[in-house]
Amino acid sequence: MCRIFTFLLFCLVSFSMSAQSSKVEVSYELCKDDMTRELMDFQDIRYYQVFIKGDFSGKMCNLVMVHCRDGQLSYDEPIRFQEKDSTIRLTYFAQSIDSDTAKISLKSKAVHSTRKYDVKNCKSHILMETYTEAPLTTADTIPVIAYTTGLVQNFMFEGKPVTGIDYCGLRFAKVNPKEWSDKYGVKDFVYYIIYFEPFDIGKE
């Protein structure tokens, strides 16, 4: 009897959690126009559109910029908004102003922001997808995109040892950016996360 009760309780909790959360998909799109892409490359401007798809009805969206400085994470105040459509579209531009300063622009229906940030050694930084291994739901804190360098790799080129940056190694590791510093030694970058809360009109 105890086992049956435990099983029923587990099913009830699982059903409740599934009812409160729903599947989320994140996809990325580069600039499609060749001339514009070449002009951005000439000016060292990075660009990505991020599409976050899911059922966001009745939920408050919280978009947060996370800054990693020497391996220490700090979190900006969340940008809070409601999304009535099934797709959140975020447009990012990033440009290295000098070796330790980056300008990052974020545009969406809810926000239009362009600011300069202190990012050490950012000349080699790019906007990078933040892929995840596990499926995502509205119950998760979801990494959206990062402005980061890659993995420093030593290899041989024409018989000589050289040092290069492996962006794909970091991108396709599918590791949460909050773990990059400890796991890979990537210590200076910024990234964005999004999380969802039930919308309470009394708090807004």
C-alpha beads as a LAMMPS data file, in Angstrom:
LAMMPS data file: protein, C-alpha beads

204 atoms
203 bonds

1 atom types
1 bond types

-500.0 500.0 xlo xhi
-500.0 500.0 ylo yhi
-500.0 500.0 zlo zhi

Masses

1 110.0

Atoms # bond

1 1 1 0.000 0.000 0.000
2 1 1 2.846 2.344 0.888
3 1 1 4.523 1.641 -2.454
4 1 1 1.303 2.389 -4.340
5 1 1 0.861 5.678 -2.460
6 1 1 4.479 6.671 -3.180
7 1 1 4.045 5.883 -6.873
8 1 1 0.806 7.885 -7.077
9 1 1 2.463 10.821 -5.302
10 1 1 5.376 10.688 -7.761
11 1 1 2.962 10.673 -10.711
12 1 1 1.047 13.618 -9.251
13 1 1 4.214 15.673 -8.731
14 1 1 5.487 14.799 -12.223
15 1 1 2.159 15.774 -13.790
16 1 1 2.107 19.052 -11.849
17 1 1 5.642 19.940 -12.980
18 1 1 4.891 19.081 -16.613
19 1 1 1.728 21.157 -16.489
20 1 1 3.661 24.181 -15.267
21 1 1 6.535 23.891 -17.742
22 1 1 6.693 23.383 -21.487
23 1 1 9.304 22.655 -24.121
24 1 1 11.632 25.448 -25.272
25 1 1 13.810 25.487 -28.402
26 1 1 16.655 27.927 -29.069
27 1 1 17.969 28.535 -32.591
28 1 1 20.410 30.976 -34.172
29 1 1 20.587 32.832 -37.475
30 1 1 23.473 34.738 -39.052
31 1 1 23.156 37.649 -41.466
32 1 1 21.962 36.327 -44.829
33 1 1 23.037 39.271 -46.991
34 1 1 26.560 38.745 -48.367
35 1 1 27.404 42.441 -48.744
36 1 1 26.235 43.306 -45.227
37 1 1 28.150 40.349 -43.824
38 1 1 31.348 41.450 -45.578
39 1 1 30.908 45.005 -44.291
40 1 1 30.448 43.743 -40.726
41 1 1 33.557 41.574 -41.071
42 1 1 35.502 44.614 -42.284
43 1 1 34.426 46.551 -39.187
44 1 1 34.856 43.554 -36.833
45 1 1 31.160 43.582 -35.944
46 1 1 29.644 40.320 -34.718
47 1 1 25.958 39.598 -35.283
48 1 1 23.426 36.947 -34.358
49 1 1 19.680 36.626 -34.171
50 1 1 18.433 34.295 -31.454
51 1 1 14.990 32.689 -31.606
52 1 1 13.514 31.240 -28.419
53 1 1 10.376 29.234 -29.166
54 1 1 7.850 27.869 -26.687
55 1 1 4.577 28.461 -24.893
56 1 1 5.173 31.612 -22.851
57 1 1 1.542 32.415 -22.072
58 1 1 1.001 33.420 -18.464
59 1 1 4.734 33.730 -17.854
60 1 1 7.057 36.626 -17.110
61 1 1 10.312 36.494 -19.078
62 1 1 13.523 37.528 -17.325
63 1 1 16.557 38.260 -19.508
64 1 1 19.826 38.691 -17.597
65 1 1 23.355 39.607 -18.672
66 1 1 26.058 37.675 -16.808
67 1 1 29.587 39.105 -16.691
68 1 1 32.542 36.816 -15.997
69 1 1 35.630 38.730 -14.801
70 1 1 38.704 36.676 -13.924
71 1 1 36.427 33.694 -13.443
72 1 1 33.998 35.477 -11.098
73 1 1 30.366 35.787 -12.186
74 1 1 28.195 38.850 -11.598
75 1 1 24.574 39.270 -12.672
76 1 1 22.847 42.391 -13.992
77 1 1 19.303 43.233 -13.001
78 1 1 16.861 41.231 -15.137
79 1 1 15.026 42.796 -18.044
80 1 1 11.437 41.682 -17.417
81 1 1 8.787 41.420 -20.105
82 1 1 5.774 39.435 -21.206
83 1 1 5.839 37.653 -24.545
84 1 1 2.435 36.996 -26.101
85 1 1 3.830 35.286 -29.204
86 1 1 5.338 31.808 -29.289
87 1 1 8.738 33.153 -30.403
88 1 1 11.073 35.568 -28.625
89 1 1 13.474 37.154 -31.124
90 1 1 16.663 38.754 -29.818
91 1 1 19.113 40.571 -32.110
92 1 1 22.695 40.947 -30.909
93 1 1 25.556 43.046 -32.250
94 1 1 29.009 43.098 -30.641
95 1 1 32.197 44.966 -31.476
96 1 1 35.586 45.119 -29.810
97 1 1 36.395 48.820 -29.249
98 1 1 39.872 48.138 -27.877
99 1 1 41.663 45.234 -26.213
100 1 1 39.608 45.506 -23.016
101 1 1 36.362 47.191 -24.114
102 1 1 33.420 45.821 -26.080
103 1 1 30.230 47.440 -27.317
104 1 1 27.202 45.164 -27.240
105 1 1 23.772 45.938 -28.651
106 1 1 20.603 44.014 -27.851
107 1 1 17.345 44.623 -29.694
108 1 1 13.947 43.019 -29.215
109 1 1 10.324 44.060 -28.868
110 1 1 10.930 44.608 -25.154
111 1 1 14.370 46.227 -25.085
112 1 1 16.726 48.318 -27.200
113 1 1 20.098 48.677 -25.477
114 1 1 23.626 49.548 -26.616
115 1 1 26.373 49.782 -24.006
116 1 1 30.123 49.499 -23.572
117 1 1 31.483 46.829 -21.246
118 1 1 34.858 46.038 -19.733
119 1 1 35.874 42.687 -21.216
120 1 1 39.559 41.813 -20.913
121 1 1 41.423 40.682 -24.032
122 1 1 38.270 40.851 -26.157
123 1 1 39.967 41.305 -29.547
124 1 1 39.507 37.587 -30.174
125 1 1 35.926 37.447 -28.858
126 1 1 32.948 36.454 -30.980
127 1 1 29.225 35.997 -30.429
128 1 1 28.853 32.283 -29.784
129 1 1 25.909 29.932 -29.579
130 1 1 25.375 28.407 -26.139
131 1 1 24.215 24.932 -27.042
132 1 1 22.996 22.573 -24.328
133 1 1 23.066 18.798 -24.095
134 1 1 19.707 18.287 -22.383
135 1 1 16.273 19.334 -23.723
136 1 1 15.068 22.704 -22.423
137 1 1 11.800 23.718 -20.765
138 1 1 10.344 26.896 -19.311
139 1 1 11.371 25.583 -15.875
140 1 1 15.071 25.934 -16.805
141 1 1 17.474 28.845 -16.661
142 1 1 18.507 28.922 -20.316
143 1 1 21.822 30.267 -21.658
144 1 1 21.005 32.385 -24.715
145 1 1 24.278 33.568 -26.266
146 1 1 27.833 34.468 -25.218
147 1 1 30.436 37.032 -26.246
148 1 1 33.586 35.046 -25.659
149 1 1 36.884 33.741 -26.913
150 1 1 37.422 30.022 -27.493
151 1 1 39.770 27.379 -26.156
152 1 1 43.486 28.131 -26.350
153 1 1 45.153 25.248 -28.185
154 1 1 48.780 24.506 -28.989
155 1 1 49.449 22.677 -32.234
156 1 1 52.072 22.199 -34.928
157 1 1 51.952 24.213 -38.152
158 1 1 54.559 23.630 -40.848
159 1 1 56.726 21.921 -38.286
160 1 1 56.547 24.764 -35.764
161 1 1 54.557 24.981 -32.507
162 1 1 51.870 27.673 -32.643
163 1 1 49.032 28.761 -30.383
164 1 1 45.516 29.165 -31.744
165 1 1 41.927 29.587 -30.582
166 1 1 39.453 26.755 -30.974
167 1 1 35.960 28.262 -31.021
168 1 1 34.221 25.088 -32.148
169 1 1 35.707 23.125 -29.259
170 1 1 33.958 25.411 -26.782
171 1 1 30.765 25.797 -28.827
172 1 1 30.131 22.098 -29.363
173 1 1 31.182 21.031 -25.875
174 1 1 27.592 22.002 -24.956
175 1 1 28.678 23.051 -21.471
176 1 1 26.846 25.777 -19.554
177 1 1 28.865 29.042 -19.696
178 1 1 28.840 29.269 -15.888
179 1 1 31.211 26.266 -15.938
180 1 1 33.608 27.561 -18.606
181 1 1 36.010 29.212 -16.189
182 1 1 36.534 26.158 -13.980
183 1 1 36.399 23.586 -16.757
184 1 1 38.270 25.334 -19.588
185 1 1 40.016 28.362 -18.085
186 1 1 37.888 30.821 -20.100
187 1 1 37.739 33.627 -17.555
188 1 1 36.653 36.885 -19.243
189 1 1 33.423 36.960 -21.217
190 1 1 29.757 37.912 -21.015
191 1 1 26.667 35.859 -21.694
192 1 1 22.905 36.118 -21.422
193 1 1 20.420 33.861 -19.683
194 1 1 16.638 33.787 -19.718
195 1 1 14.266 32.291 -17.177
196 1 1 10.496 32.290 -16.781
197 1 1 8.156 32.932 -13.858
198 1 1 4.376 32.734 -13.511
199 1 1 2.959 36.158 -14.301
200 1 1 1.441 37.806 -11.225
201 1 1 -0.374 41.010 -12.161
202 1 1 -0.360 42.064 -8.513
203 1 1 3.446 42.314 -8.557
204 1 1 3.732 44.262 -11.802

Bonds

1 1 1 2
2 1 2 3
3 1 3 4
4 1 4 5
5 1 5 6
6 1 6 7
7 1 7 8
8 1 8 9
9 1 9 10
10 1 10 11
11 1 11 12
12 1 12 13
13 1 13 14
14 1 14 15
15 1 15 16
16 1 16 17
17 1 17 18
18 1 18 19
19 1 19 20
20 1 20 21
21 1 21 22
22 1 22 23
23 1 23 24
24 1 24 25
25 1 25 26
26 1 26 27
27 1 27 28
28 1 28 29
29 1 29 30
30 1 30 31
31 1 31 32
32 1 32 33
33 1 33 34
34 1 34 35
35 1 35 36
36 1 36 37
37 1 37 38
38 1 38 39
39 1 39 40
40 1 40 41
41 1 41 42
42 1 42 43
43 1 43 44
44 1 44 45
45 1 45 46
46 1 46 47
47 1 47 48
48 1 48 49
49 1 49 50
50 1 50 51
51 1 51 52
52 1 52 53
53 1 53 54
54 1 54 55
55 1 55 56
56 1 56 57
57 1 57 58
58 1 58 59
59 1 59 60
60 1 60 61
61 1 61 62
62 1 62 63
63 1 63 64
64 1 64 65
65 1 65 66
66 1 66 67
67 1 67 68
68 1 68 69
69 1 69 70
70 1 70 71
71 1 71 72
72 1 72 73
73 1 73 74
74 1 74 75
75 1 75 76
76 1 76 77
77 1 77 78
78 1 78 79
79 1 79 80
80 1 80 81
81 1 81 82
82 1 82 83
83 1 83 84
84 1 84 85
85 1 85 86
86 1 86 87
87 1 87 88
88 1 88 89
89 1 89 90
90 1 90 91
91 1 91 92
92 1 92 93
93 1 93 94
94 1 94 95
95 1 95 96
96 1 96 97
97 1 97 98
98 1 98 99
99 1 99 100
100 1 100 101
101 1 101 102
102 1 102 103
103 1 103 104
104 1 104 105
105 1 105 106
106 1 106 107
107 1 107 108
108 1 108 109
109 1 109 110
110 1 110 111
111 1 111 112
112 1 112 113
113 1 113 114
114 1 114 115
115 1 115 116
116 1 116 117
117 1 117 118
118 1 118 119
119 1 119 120
120 1 120 121
121 1 121 122
122 1 122 123
123 1 123 124
124 1 124 125
125 1 125 126
126 1 126 127
127 1 127 128
128 1 128 129
129 1 129 130
130 1 130 131
131 1 131 132
132 1 132 133
133 1 133 134
134 1 134 135
135 1 135 136
136 1 136 137
137 1 137 138
138 1 138 139
139 1 139 140
140 1 140 141
141 1 141 142
142 1 142 143
143 1 143 144
144 1 144 145
145 1 145 146
146 1 146 147
147 1 147 148
148 1 148 149
149 1 149 150
150 1 150 151
151 1 151 152
152 1 152 153
153 1 153 154
154 1 154 155
155 1 155 156
156 1 156 157
157 1 157 158
158 1 158 159
159 1 159 160
160 1 160 161
161 1 161 162
162 1 162 163
163 1 163 164
164 1 164 165
165 1 165 166
166 1 166 167
167 1 167 168
168 1 168 169
169 1 169 170
170 1 170 171
171 1 171 172
172 1 172 173
173 1 173 174
174 1 174 175
175 1 175 176
176 1 176 177
177 1 177 178
178 1 178 179
179 1 179 180
180 1 180 181
181 1 181 182
182 1 182 183
183 1 183 184
184 1 184 185
185 1 185 186
186 1 186 187
187 1 187 188
188 1 188 189
189 1 189 190
190 1 190 191
191 1 191 192
192 1 192 193
193 1 193 194
194 1 194 195
195 1 195 196
196 1 196 197
197 1 197 198
198 1 198 199
199 1 199 200
200 1 200 201
201 1 201 202
202 1 202 203
203 1 203 204
